[in-house]
Amino acid sequence: MKLYIASDGWPFYLQEDGTLTDTPNPNQSDLGWNDLIELMEWDDGVRLATDEEFEEHQYNHAMAGLEYLVKV
């Protein structure tokens, strides 16, 4: 799963169906986009997260009691 970071630091996970959500589990998300193009049109500073950022966001989800991914 790819993680994109908005210019304000907000994370968005690319789902299998092409949507982006602010949590790995779309059922726990409260903010999302229909696709990467839509997100990039809204925020031209969106970028692919680094491995370190991915791991940091996974840790934050775990600490909040949300489902998260374990990157292998």
Secondary structure, 3 states (H helix, E strand, C coil): CCEEECCCCCEEEECCCCCEECCCCHHHCCCEECCHHHHHHHCCCCEECCHHHHHHHHHHHHHCCCCCCCCC
